[in-house]
Structure formats: structure tokens, C-alpha cells
Amino acid sequence: MCLPAINGELMNLTQKISFIGAGNMATSIIGGLIRGGISPTQLNATNVDKDQLARLQAEHGINALDDNISAVADCDILFLSVKPQVLRSVCEEIRDAVQQRRPLIISIAAGIQISSIDAWLGGNLAIVRCMPNTPALVGVGASGLYANPLVTETQKAAAETMFQAIGLTEWVSEEKDLHAVTAVSGSGPAYFFLILEAMEAAGVRAGLSAATARRLSMQTMLGAATMALQSDDDPATLKRKVMSPGGTTERAIESFEKDGLREMFDRAIKAAAKRSEELAQQLGASS
Ligand SMILES: NC(=O)c1ccc[n+]([C@@H]2O[C@H](COP(=O)([O-])OP(=O)(O)OC[C@H]3O[C@@H](n4cnc5c(N)ncnc54)[C@H](OP(=O)(O)O)[C@@H]3O)[C@@H](O)[C@H]2O)c1
């Protein structure tokens, strides 16, 4: 597994960081921060499920707090890492404490706009919204980030450094671009799992055992992604380098192109981005 190395910039981050909601995603981020060199004493977390919180404390040595208000009162950076459906009630609960302390707010709640979070928290706050993806759980996530105009360059750098602890980060210049981020990298892991399923099945039909076809497909995906990440060549050039004229790869690529693979991706990503907009509207409307 390819986890990010010790991150020197993280070690320079001296702020207190609180997590409200210590579920899957918060646990991954906390693990990444600690691996990157943050002291566990800098980290606070709260959670409804106290057993889960106690496990996190036992594993990482972070401060497990009893209530959300204390978590806000003792932080410079506040992660809102609860499910979108409960975010409004959490924000209203901590509103006064947030207005008093005025930490940098980082929301990872899918679909909830900064304007809603800002209004629920009393307004005029520096807020970063992040769309991570599930490979963050194994330290190789891809996160899209957007900062509102009140976020300072120093705060942006801190947010970026923290999300780099769980993988790659990309800033977008407009909040609405997070719909495209959701469609490409948020939902993206499932597209590659689909390709793995399809390659395994095709490999079996071509005569391999399922286990062999799966292992070869997974390693090939990892190898291709690693080459693409490490190379200065763009994917089209890398693809051409695998294709010799009249060879096997050329035949397969011609088959994909003839069957409209590019158009299929275009339609799928547009459909996902549209669904992200619809869900954001529903969450906004119900809030
Ligand atoms: N997982 C992903 O791949 C992914 C990707 C992109 C974005 N996100 C976003 O990340 C956020 C967290 O997702 P997750 O998968 O980590 O969810 P999760 O595992 O359900 O974590 C959320 C945690 O918050 C706790 N919680 C609920 N109400 C609370 C409150 N009032 N005060 C303190 N803690 C509270 C929950 O406890 P209970 O379970 O006991 O209610 C749960 O442990 C979501 O908003 C999601 O949209 C997740």
C-alpha cells in the first residue's frame, strides 16, 4: 500500500484541530495526520458512538471530548465530519461557540454548500469545503477543495497540507466545480472497480482462472496509474507507447474506440455531476 511519507509541513502545523464526527473519513484523516507527524495531543474528536471514539483514542492517543462545544472552544481548525443529514443540527448546536472562537471551518459533508454552513454557524466565517474519496481510507485519496474568500493563504496552505496526508489535493476556483470533482474522483473509484469486474470476467472467458484474471487486472491498473503518475508523458502518449502497429493492444484499443468508450465516459460523468447538483438542491431544500 502506498501511504504518504512523513510530511515536513504537517510537522510545522502547530494549531489545535478538532473533529466533530469521528467516523470513517475522520478516522482516515486523523490517521494520515498522525503518520504525517502531527502530535496526537493537537487533535480533539467527538462522536455520538462513544465506544468508537474510545477506540480511536486508544489507537492514536488523541483527545476524546465529551461534547461538541468543548471541541470548538479548544481548536483553531474545526473539521465538520458528520453525515450531511445531521450537519445543520450540529452547526446550530455549536454556533455560539464558533462565533466566539472563529476557527477555520473545514466541511467534508457531501453536497452542503458553504452558504448554508456559514448561515447555520452565524455567518462571516472562513470555510473550506472538501470532496474526498474512499481511497483516502488507505491513504491514497484524491480530494477536491474549495475555499471561500474569507480563507487566508495561510489557512489554505494548512488545509492543503492536511488533506495531502490522505492523498492528492486539487483546488477548484468555483464551488460549483465540486460537482465535477464528485463525478470524476468522488464516484471515480467505482468506475475503476467496474473496469476490474469487466476485465476479470473477460479474462475468465479468455481462459484464465478468476483469481489469476483478477490479480493480473488489479496489478495492471496499479502499474498503469503508477506509470502515468511518474511519467512526463500524457496518457495518450503512454497508450501509444504500448501499441505497436498491427499488434494486440492496437486491436483492443480500436475495438474500444469503435464501441464508443469515450462517449460512454462522457455520458456517465455528466450524469453523475447532474445527480450531484440534484442532491445538493435536495439537501439545501430540506435544510
Ligand atoms: N466515506 C466517504 O468516502 C466520503 C467521501 C466523501 C465525503 N464524505 C463525507 O464525509 C462525511 C463523513 O462520512 P463518513 O463516511 O465518515 O460517515 P460516518 O462514518 O457515519 O461518520 C460520521 C460520524 O459522525 C457521528 N455523529 C453523528 N452526529 C453527531 C453529532 N451530533 N456530534 C458528533 N458526532 C456525530 C456519527 O455517529 P453515529 O454513527 O453514531 O451517528 C458517525 O460516527 C459525510 O458528510 C460524507 O458526506 C465521505
The ligand as an SDF file (V2000), in Angstrom:
LIG
                    3D

 48 52  0  0  0  0  0  0  0  0999 V2000
  -16.8420    7.9970    3.2410 N   0  0  0  0  0  0  0  0  0  0  0  0
  -16.5340    8.5930    2.1060 C   0  0  0  0  0  0  0  0  0  0  0  0
  -15.9660    8.0110    1.2100 O   0  0  0  0  0  0  0  0  0  0  0  0
  -16.8310   10.0430    1.8800 C   0  0  0  0  0  0  0  0  0  0  0  0
  -16.4400   10.6300    0.6860 C   0  0  0  0  0  0  0  0  0  0  0  0
  -16.6960   11.9850    0.5120 C   0  0  0  0  0  0  0  0  0  0  0  0
  -17.3320   12.7000    1.5020 C   0  0  0  0  0  0  0  0  0  0  0  0
  -17.7120   12.0800    2.6450 N   0  0  0  0  0  0  0  0  0  0  0  0
  -18.3970   12.8630    3.6610 C   0  0  0  0  0  0  0  0  0  0  0  0
  -17.7290   12.6720    4.8880 O   0  0  0  0  0  0  0  0  0  0  0  0
  -18.6740   12.8400    5.9360 C   0  0  0  0  0  0  0  0  0  0  0  0
  -18.4720   11.7200    6.9260 C   0  0  0  0  0  0  0  0  0  0  0  0
  -18.6370   10.4860    6.2340 O   0  0  0  0  0  0  0  0  0  0  0  0
  -18.2440    9.1240    6.9250 P   0  0  0  0  0  0  0  0  0  0  0  0
  -18.2910    8.0880    5.8710 O   0  0  0  0  0  0  0  0  0  0  0  0
  -17.0150    9.3240    7.7300 O   0  0  0  0  0  0  0  0  0  0  0  0
  -19.5170    8.9510    7.8820 O   0  0  0  0  0  0  0  0  0  0  0  0
  -19.6370    8.1940    9.2760 P   0  0  0  0  0  0  0  0  0  0  0  0
  -18.6790    7.0500    9.3000 O   0  0  0  0  0  0  0  0  0  0  0  0
  -21.0950    7.9400    9.5080 O   0  0  0  0  0  0  0  0  0  0  0  0
  -19.1010    9.2760   10.3300 O   0  0  0  0  0  0  0  0  0  0  0  0
  -19.8670   10.2940   10.8720 C   0  0  0  0  0  0  0  0  0  0  0  0
  -19.7680   10.1760   12.3830 C   0  0  0  0  0  0  0  0  0  0  0  0
  -20.3670   11.3200   12.9840 O   0  0  0  0  0  0  0  0  0  0  0  0
  -21.0700   10.8860   14.1320 C   0  0  0  0  0  0  0  0  0  0  0  0
  -22.0670   11.8750   14.5320 N   0  0  0  0  0  0  0  0  0  0  0  0
  -23.3740   11.9670   14.1540 C   0  0  0  0  0  0  0  0  0  0  0  0
  -23.9700   13.0050   14.7670 N   0  0  0  0  0  0  0  0  0  0  0  0
  -23.0230   13.5960   15.5520 C   0  0  0  0  0  0  0  0  0  0  0  0
  -23.0350   14.6960   16.4380 C   0  0  0  0  0  0  0  0  0  0  0  0
  -24.1420   15.4260   16.6570 N   0  0  0  0  0  0  0  0  0  0  0  0
  -21.8950   15.0280   17.0910 N   0  0  0  0  0  0  0  0  0  0  0  0
  -20.7580   14.2850   16.9120 C   0  0  0  0  0  0  0  0  0  0  0  0
  -20.6970   13.2220   16.0740 N   0  0  0  0  0  0  0  0  0  0  0  0
  -21.8120   12.8690   15.4010 C   0  0  0  0  0  0  0  0  0  0  0  0
  -21.6680    9.5780   13.6930 C   0  0  0  0  0  0  0  0  0  0  0  0
  -22.0930    8.8220   14.7920 O   0  0  0  0  0  0  0  0  0  0  0  0
  -23.3160    7.7510   14.5730 P   0  0  0  0  0  0  0  0  0  0  0  0
  -22.8360    6.8090   13.5090 O   0  0  0  0  0  0  0  0  0  0  0  0
  -23.4510    7.1170   15.9110 O   0  0  0  0  0  0  0  0  0  0  0  0
  -24.4870    8.5650   14.1360 O   0  0  0  0  0  0  0  0  0  0  0  0
  -20.5070    8.9530   12.9070 C   0  0  0  0  0  0  0  0  0  0  0  0
  -19.6350    8.2260   13.7750 O   0  0  0  0  0  0  0  0  0  0  0  0
  -20.0660   12.8260    5.3150 C   0  0  0  0  0  0  0  0  0  0  0  0
  -20.6140   14.1120    5.3890 O   0  0  0  0  0  0  0  0  0  0  0  0
  -19.8270   12.4270    3.8840 C   0  0  0  0  0  0  0  0  0  0  0  0
  -20.7030   13.1230    3.0160 O   0  0  0  0  0  0  0  0  0  0  0  0
  -17.4690   10.7670    2.8700 C   0  0  0  0  0  0  0  0  0  0  0  0
  1  2  1  0
  2  3  2  0
  2  4  1  0
  4  5  1  0
  4 48  2  0
  5  6  2  0
  6  7  1  0
  7  8  2  0
  8  9  1  0
  8 48  1  0
  9 10  1  0
  9 46  1  0
 10 11  1  0
 11 12  1  0
 11 44  1  0
 12 13  1  0
 13 14  1  0
 14 15  2  0
 14 16  1  0
 14 17  1  0
 17 18  1  0
 18 19  2  0
 18 20  1  0
 18 21  1  0
 21 22  1  0
 22 23  1  0
 23 24  1  0
 23 42  1  0
 24 25  1  0
 25 26  1  0
 25 36  1  0
 26 27  1  0
 26 35  1  0
 27 28  2  0
 28 29  1  0
 29 30  1  0
 29 35  2  0
 30 31  1  0
 30 32  2  0
 32 33  1  0
 33 34  2  0
 34 35  1  0
 36 37  1  0
 36 42  1  0
 37 38  1  0
 38 39  2  0
 38 40  1  0
 38 41  1  0
 42 43  1  0
 44 45  1  0
 44 46  1  0
 46 47  1  0
M  CHG  2   8   1  16  -1
M  END
$$$$
